[in-house]
Amino acid sequence: MKGTFSYATARFIERLVSFFLLPILTKIVTPAEFAIWSQSIVIAGILMPVILLKFETTVVQFFPNWTTQNKKENSVILFMMTLILILFCLITIIALVFDEYIAFLIFGDYQLSLYIPIVIGLLLSELLFEFLIALLRISNRISNVSIYIIMKGIWRLGIITFVLIGFGSSFYFAFWSFVIFQIFITIGLYVWEIKLFSLVKTGFKKGRSKWVKVLKFSLPLVPFIILLMIHNFVDRFLITYFLGLDSLAPYSAAFSLAVVITFFHSTISFMLHPELSKKWSYKNNIEIINLLQKITTAYLALTIPFLVFIGVAGVDVLLVLTSNDYLISTQTLILICLNMAIFGIFQFSHYIVLLDRGSLNAPILMFIITGINILLNLLLIPKFGILGAALSSFFSTSVLTIIVYNMSQKNLKWNFPFKESVKILIRSLIMGVIIWLGITLLGKDIISLTITVIISGIIYVLLDFFGDKKSSFIFLTKLDNFHKNKT
């Protein structure tokens, strides 16, 4: 898959740069302000795919090679962009009119309505950036995508740090500065990369014949993604309602560690979907099965050792990065990470279901799963606190993944790599023992933890390199291996 390495590297650098924002924010701003920041990011993440009408997925489905940029394709894309902006304006009006009620829903406090315009600005900047990435993706400009993703991570960290520390300004002003900067830079990238004015000149007429087909694929994904976002983030709102922002802060900080797993499956998914679409169009089932099994194994070879690391040292690392205000139990942290890991398997399986059956049945499934998750959260959060939220998400995501995996099996008989998973787990447990010994002998300060992680990481890489090739991340990620037609 062309561009996989550059994109993966960019995502890693972006996550690494953004990761440094965690200790900066948690040590400078209050836990409540950190919770406001994380809730704002979550709200933008929930609304973004809804307002995008899942067009960022649709363009991959209909225009996997947007290199010629003919007028008909440009006209359809202009239609998509216009709908996105209209929907954004409608949501903005609603948000500004009912700002106090929305502030209570998001932050649990009517007085925090002053943050609603910032959330709107953040949403606009993220919408523009996400759709830009989708357009660059289908025009095979992955190197440009990689550069802009890194830039985004750098300017997020740089601006907020500069305003908070350099100017000694408030969190509110720092947040606004970041949002305004990101909007202007992203608009500039559109003018530079997409030839925005030429796109507007194309008009709507030439692509009108494709509107129905595009919307027929895209619109069923909208309720699906709404329900999926509710499923993934309803726990945060219920934690805010039952326990308050101070309890949400450690839960959000835990997600900042678990987001490493999101980097794994989002990076793979970015490259996997268009590749599967191309192979599906040629009915290359053997190649699809081969690719899917290798991708899943490679994903597990990254995820399982990280889960073991979290189980042994996750809480210690979190406390080093933050403070005692963000203390969370090991069980809660592991469940949050497991939930994200399982969600990656769901994504891979769901691509097969989408390609085979389309998107019409997706909302029904998510409605049931989301209902289960909300019910569990309502029952468990008041009784067990944030551990109850983690339990609810883990259980519902597991059910969702099992159902979708079985659906993907009906027409494409691909096997989950259970044997390879056991081999990866054994290597990971050896690494886990080394981490435990390192913490016991060297201590839990940042220098000792860094040394322990480096040593255990080197040992795991050696075990991976000299271990079974079918479960080796190093062997599987050699680019030529993804194109071999072996089962």
C-alpha positions, -999 to 999 in steps of 0.1 A, spaced: 0 0 0 18 30 -13 24 57 12 18 35 43 52 42 58 52 79 53 16 82 67 23 59 96 54 79 104 35 111 103 7 98 125 33 86 150 51 120 151 18 138 154 7 116 183 41 120 199 40 158 196 4 159 208 13 136 237 35 162 252 4 184 255 -8 161 283 18 170 309 18 206 299 -20 210 303 -23 188 334 5 206 352 -5 242 342 -43 243 340 -68 230 366 -84 195 362 -117 212 353 -100 232 325 -83 200 313 -117 183 313 -131 213 293 -103 208 267 -109 171 264 -147 175 262 -143 201 235 -121 177 215 -147 150 220 -176 172 209 -157 182 177 -150 145 171 -186 135 175 -201 162 153 -174 162 126 -184 129 108 -220 139 112 -216 173 95 -193 158 69 -222 134 61 -195 107 59 -184 122 26 -148 116 37 -156 79 33 -178 84 2 -151 101 -18 -129 70 -13 -157 47 -24 -166 67 -56 -134 85 -65 -105 62 -53 -82 78 -80 -90 115 -81 -59 123 -100 -73 137 -132 -98 159 -113 -123 160 -142 -152 184 -141 -178 158 -133 -159 146 -102 -151 182 -92 -188 191 -94 -198 163 -71 -171 173 -46 -183 209 -47 -218 196 -40 -204 177 -9 -185 208 3 -216 230 0 -238 206 20 -211 203 47 -210 241 51 -248 245 51 -251 218 78 -223 234 98 -241 268 97 -273 253 109 -256 236 139 -237 268 147 -270 288 149 -286 262 172 -255 261 194 -253 299 198 -291 302 205 -291 274 231 -255 280 243 -263 277 281 -282 244 277 -255 229 255 -228 240 280 -247 222 307 -250 191 285 -213 191 276 -196 206 307 -223 202 334 -224 239 340 -245 267 324 -219 293 332 -194 276 308 -214 288 278 -185 311 270 -167 281 256 -194 272 231 -181 297 204 -146 281 209 -161 246 203 -178 259 172 -145 273 159 -127 241 167 -154 221 149 -150 242 118 -112 239 117 -114 201 122 -141 198 95 -120 216 70 -89 197 78 -105 163 77 -121 168 43 -89 183 30 -71 151 41 -98 130 23 -93 149 -9 -55 146 -8 -59 109 0 -79 101 -31 -55 122 -53 -26 101 -41 -8 129 -24 0 109 8 33 126 13 15 160 15 -10 144 39 19 132 61 34 167 62 2 184 71 -6 159 99 28 166 114 23 203 111 -11 201 128 4 183 158 32 209 160 11 240 158 -14 226 184 14 220 209 33 251 200 6 277 201 -10 264 233 24 261 250 35 295 238 4 313 249 2 295 283 39 296 292 54 323 270 27 349 276 14 336 309 -21 339 295 -53 321 305 -64 287 292 -94 304 276 -72 328 255 -48 299 246 -77 278 234 -90 307 212 -55 314 198 -51 277 187 -86 276 171 -82 308 151 -47 298 139 -59 264 127 -89 278 108 -67 303 88 -39 278 81 -64 251 69 -82 276 45 -48 285 31 -40 248 25 -73 245 5 -63 274 -17 -28 259 -22 -37 222 -27 -72 219 -41 -73 249 -64 -104 260 -46 -114 287 -70 -113 263 -100 -134 239 -80 -161 266 -74 -161 276 -110 -171 240 -120 -206 245 -106 -232 219 -97 -247 209 -131 -221 185 -144 -222 163 -113 -260 164 -106 -265 129 -121 -244 114 -93 -260 131 -64 -286 104 -57 -260 76 -59 -236 95 -36 -263 103 -10 -277 68 -11 -244 55 0 -235 83 24 -267 91 42 -273 57 59 -238 61 74 -249 93 91 -272 78 117 -247 50 120 -219 73 128 -241 94 151 -249 62 171 -213 51 169 -201 84 184 -228 83 211 -217 48 219 -180 58 221 -184 90 241 -217 88 261 -197 77 291 -180 111 293 -213 130 294 -227 106 321 -196 109 341 -199 147 340 -236 145 350 -232 120 378 -197 128 391 -186 162 377 -157 175 357 -131 167 383 -139 130 379 -139 133 342 -103 147 342 -85 114 351 -108 95 328 -99 118 299 -62 116 309 -64 78 307 -77 82 272 -46 102 263 -25 71 270 -50 47 253 -51 69 222 -18 52 212 -40 23 201 -62 46 181 -30 56 163 -24 20 154 -59 12 139 -66 46 124 -33 46 105 -40 11 92 -76 19 84 -66 50 64 -46 29 40 -67 -3 42 -101 10 30 -90 23 -4 -68 -7 -9 -97 -31 -1 -120 -10 -24 -97 -15 -53 -93 -52 -48 -130 -56 -42 -138 -40 -75 -117 -67 -92 -132 -95 -71 -97 -105 -58 -110 -124 -27 -78 -143 -21 -58 -111 -21 -83 -95 2 -82 -124 27 -44 -124 26 -42 -87 31 -68 -86 59 -52 -114 79 -17 -99 76 -30 -64 86 -49 -78 116 -18 -98 127 4 -67 123 -21 -47 143 -21 -73 171 17 -73 171 15 -36 181 -15 -37 203 -9 -67 226 25 -55 238 11 -21 245 -18 -36 265 8 -56 286 28 -24 291 -3 -6 303 -12 -34 327 23 -34 343 33 3 342 3 24 328 -7 40 360 28 49 370 34 65 336 2 84 338 11 98 372 46 108 360 30 127 331 3 144 352 -2 146 389 -20 128 418 -52 146 407 -53 122 378 -49 89 397 -69 61 381 -71 24 389 -51 -2 368 -84 -20 360 -100 11 346 -70 20 325 -67 -15 311 -104 -17 302 -102 17 284 -73 4 264 -89 -29 257 -120 -12 244 -99 8 219 -80 -23 209 -112 -42 202 -126 -13 183 -98 -16 158 -109 -52 150 -144 -39 145 -132 -13 120 -113 -38 98 -143 -62 98 -167 -34 91 -149 -24 59 -157 -59 45 -194 -56 55 -196 -21 39 -181 -34 6 -203 -64 5 -237 -52 18 -234 -14 16 -244 9 45 -282 3 48 -281 -22 77 -255 -4 98 -278 20 118 -300 -8 131 -270 -26 146 -256 5 162 -290 15 176 -291 -18 196 -255 -16 207 -257 20 217 -288 13 237 -270 -14 256 -241 9 263 -263 37 276 -282 14 298 -250 -1 313 -235 33 319 -267 45 337 -265 14 359 -228 12 366 -215 47 368 -235 57 399 -224 24 415 -187 20 404 -178 55 392 -154 57 362 -147 20 364 -184 14 356 -180 36 325 -150 16 314 -168 -17 320 -199 -5 300 -178 5 270 -157 -26 270 -188 -49 271 -208 -31 243 -178 -27 220 -170 -65 224 -206 -74 214 -204 -50 184 -171 -64 172 -182 -101 175 -214 -93 155 -196 -74 128 -168 -100 125 -194 -128 121 -212 -107 94 -179 -102 75 -174 -140 76 -206 -148 57 -192 -139 22 -155 -136 29 -140 -165 49 -111 -148 65 -97 -163 97 -88 -143 128 -51 -150 136 -56 -168 169 -24 -188 168 -3 -157 159 -21 -139 187 -8 -164 213 27 -161 200 25 -123 202 11 -126 237 40 -148 249 66 -123 236 46 -95 252 45 -112 286 83 -117 285 85 -79 279 60 -73 307 82 -93 332 112 -72 322 92 -40 327 81 -52 362 117 -60 371 128 -26 359 102 -8 380 111 -29 410 148 -24 408 151 11 393 120 28 406 91 48 391 106 82 384 106 94 348 142 86 341 139 50 355 107 44 336 123 57 304 153 34 308 130 4 316 107 11 286 137 14 262 153 -19 274 121 -38 274 112 -24 239 146 -35 225 141 -70 239 106 -72 224 119 -61 190 146 -88 191 120 -114 201 98 -102 172 127 -102 147 139 -137 156 105 -152 163 78 -168 141 76 -148 108 38 -152 105 34 -133 138 63 -109 134 54 -72 129 88 -65 113 83 -93 87 47 -85 80 52 -48 75 77 -53 47 58 -37 19 62 -65 -6 46 -90 18 13 -72 15 10 -79 -22 19 -116 -21 -11 -138 -30 -6 -164 -3 -33 -177 20 
